[in-house]
Amino acid sequence: MPADAIKPGELVDLAPSIRRLTAFNAGTMTGPGTNTWVLGEKEIAVLDPGPASPRHVENIVDQAPGEVRWILVTHTHPDHSPGAALLAELTGASLIGPTPPPGDRQDSSFCPAVQPNDGQEFDLGGFVLRAVHTPGHASNHFCWWHAPLGVLFTGDHIMQGSTVVIAPPDGDMCAYMASLGRLLDLPIRAMAPGHGHWIDRPREEIRGLIAHRERREEKVVSAMDALGPAALEAILPRVYDDVPDRLHPVAALSLEAHLLKLEREGRARREGDSWRLAEGAAQ
Ligand SMILES: [Zn+2]
């Protein structure tokens, strides 16, 4: 294990009153595990308490330097919010976050006292966090902005070490690209992601992610141009020829999201199970 590898269960100070505590759920989709952020001093706000893991939740309470008063989440996927109910039960903290939309990959146990609106600010004892609605990875995704430190908590909108999956119908590539672009308006100094390491060069990272998705979209257009009408399964290996086969089932979700974006823009058409370029949409 490299010296700087993320160790689940270890509280790490990364900025004044900002600490990372990674859950014990490392995996293909979660990298080293879900990052829970422990914020504040005497009064603590916990951001993304992670999966419903008693071990992790007890660890949060034990290692937090003060009383846990608030629990916030970025979105309600099963690796981010189910710990909220357990943590609230232990601490009596109040839950702030979006209600789960319909769908089987949603944490229906998450029942917030307060649902954020885009731009709404929350006074959390010694500091304020602003909700920034960033739909795309999930329709109810919020990043959380710590303006004085210039730190953006990005959840699964941006993770370190991997691009995120955009799984329709709740995931939406048009919305995702727009949400990425919008972040460039914030004077971000660092990003604290839901998975992986602290990101010190946020603008380069965001621009790189936008460019990556644009290149992927160009490959989708090229593949359809070469294949003519084709099923998603036939388009997939051409577009994700740089991605290991074992990840293709996941990549198929993001490919569908790209195709739906192109369809909405009038650049692709769907006929039954096959996709083709719209007239005049070739490169
Ligand atoms: Zn997610």
Boltz pocket constraint, residues with backbone or C-beta under 6 A from the ligand:
constraints:
  - pocket:
      binder: B
      contacts: [[A, 75], [A, 77], [A, 137], [A, 138], [A, 156]]
      max_distance: 6.0
